[in-house]
Structure formats: structure tokens, C-alpha cells
């Protein structure tokens, strides 16, 4: 009986409130292994669903999008041959116009699959300096990987509605 008396206020509190405006789960609350989508959602507060590659289109009309990084924005990597679901990474800092650091999950393979990686380098290698093609740091080799990945751009945490 005591259990239910203690649990009842928590259940009532969970039912109240509207749409959350920040991270629903703090990124620190996520347990490894975790994929990039729930990690990016929790870390950025951007409440989008679906596979990583679909975030760019899903953000249209809901969140600001752009081709220049901002701290806290989500880099959306599109589908490619080796990456059929795309990938998401949260910008942790901007190093230079062509280099950023990101926090992301599930980038590496093997024993590192599903792990959260923080402050990982990403380099813009696009011919037009527009972040449409990037190289991502690959922890197992301690260097950028050999593959360049197509990027749709950055989804920024501020909603389109708030910007109007």
C-alpha cells in the first residue's frame, strides 16, 4: 500500500504538462548502447522522430535549418551506400569555418558500437564550403575515416514558430 501512495504523485505528475520544450531525457540519462537518433533528440531538445536521414525533411516548417553549424544544432548525414539510415551528431563547438566538434552515438563498430562519443572532430570537405560533404573522426583508427559522407545540413534547436 505504501508503494502505491508513493507512486501515485509521480503518476499524476507524469500526466500533466504540455509538449516538452527541451530534452525529454537528459542525454546523461541514456544508457549505452544507444543509437544516434535518441541521443541527438535528448542532447539537442529537437523533438523529431524517424530515421536520421529523415530529420532534414521532418524539420522543415518546424525548426530552423541551415548550412552553417551552430553550437547545439544537429548535423544530419543523409543515406549513403554504407550508411542506409543516415546519422545525426550534435555540434558541441565550432573550431574553424571548416571544422567542428560533435557529440554523437553509435558511430563506430565492434566493441564501440552504440557508445556515446564526445567532442569528436568533423571536417567540411565540400567543394563549395557548404557542409554538404564531411569527413568524420573514426575512433578505432584515431583519425578521420577515408569515406566522405553527404550531409543535408544542420537542424537548429530554435523552432520556426519561435522565430516568427
N, C-alpha and C positions, 0 to 999 in steps of 0.2 A: 504494500500500500504506500509506504514512504517513497518508493521508487517512482510511482505514478504522480505523487504530489510534487516531487522534484522535477519530473519530466514535463508536467503539464504547462508551466510557464514558458518553457523552451518551445514547446509545440505551438502555443498561441503566438509567441513572438515570431516564429518562422512563417506563420500565415499572413502576418501583416506586412505593410510596406508595398511600394510600387516597384517599378523597374529599377534595378540597381544601376548606379551611375559610375561605379568603379569596379575594380576586380571583384568578382564574386567569391572566388577562392584566392586568398593570397598566394602568390607563387611559391612562397616558402611552405605553404600547407600541402602542396602537391608532392606526392610520393613517387619516387623513381621505381620502375621505369615509367616514363611519360612521353607522349608524342608532342610534336611541336604545336599543334592546334590548341589543346587545353592550356599548355604552358603560355603561349602568346596571349591567349584570352585573359588568363589570370594576371599575367605580368603587365599587360598594357591597359586593361579595363575595356578593351574594344570587344563588344558583345556580338560577335559574328559566329556563325555555325558553318559546318560543312568542311570538306577537304581544303587544305591550304591553298591550292591553286584557285579555288572559287572565291576566296576572300576579296580579291580585287573587284570583281563584278558585284559581289554582295555589299560592298562598302558604298557603291555608287548611290547617291541620294541620301545616305545615312551618315557617312563620315567623310571628312576631307581626304582627298587623295592627292598625291603629287610625285614628282620625280627627283626630289631633293630630300635627303634624310633630315629628320628632327629627332632629338632625344625623346625616347618613349614611343616613337612610331614603329609600325610593323612593316618590315621588308617582306614582300610577297614574291616568292620564286614560283614561276609557272611550271607546268608539267614539262618534262623533257624525257628523253629516252630512258635514262636510269632513275628518274625521279617521277613516277607516274602520279603521285598525289601532290606534288609541289612541296614547298617548305615555307615556314614562317620563322622570322627571327626579329627580336625586339632590339631596337637601337639603344645601346647603353651610353655611347658617347661618339662624338664626331672628332676624328683625328685630323683629317685634312679634307679638301674638296673631293678626293677620290678614295678615302679610306675611313671606315667606321669600325666601331666595335659593337658586337651584338651579344645578347644573351639568347640562347635557344636550346631546344631539347631534341633528342633523337637524331642527331646529325651523323654521328659515327656509327660504325658497325661493330660486330663482335661483342666483346665484353663492355664496350662503351655505348652500345645501342640502348636507347631510352634514357640516357643520362642527360642531366642539365649541364650545359657548358656556359660559362660566364665570360664576358669580355673577350670574345673571340673575334679576330680580325676578318673583315670583309673588304674586298677591293673592287672598285668600279673599273672594269676593263672594256667598257663600251667605247666604240669609236667616237661617239658624239658627246662623251662625258655626261650621259643622262641616266646612269644607273640601270640601263636596260640589260646589261650583261655583267655578271660579277664572278669573282673567284672567292671561295670561302675557305678559311683555315681548316685544315684537317688534322685533328689532334694526334691520331696514330703515327703520322709522319713528321709532325712538328713543323709544318709548312703549308702553304696554300696547295690545294689539290691541283691536279693537271686539268680538270674539267672546268669550263666556264659555264655558268648557269644563266638562263634567261630570267629576267625579273620584270614583273608588271609595274612595280613602283612601290611607294610607301603609303600605307594607310595611317593617317594621323588620328590621335585619340580624340580630338575635338569633333563633336558631331556637326553635321551640316546645319541642323536646326539651331544649334547654339551660335553658329557663325552668322546667321541671318539677322 
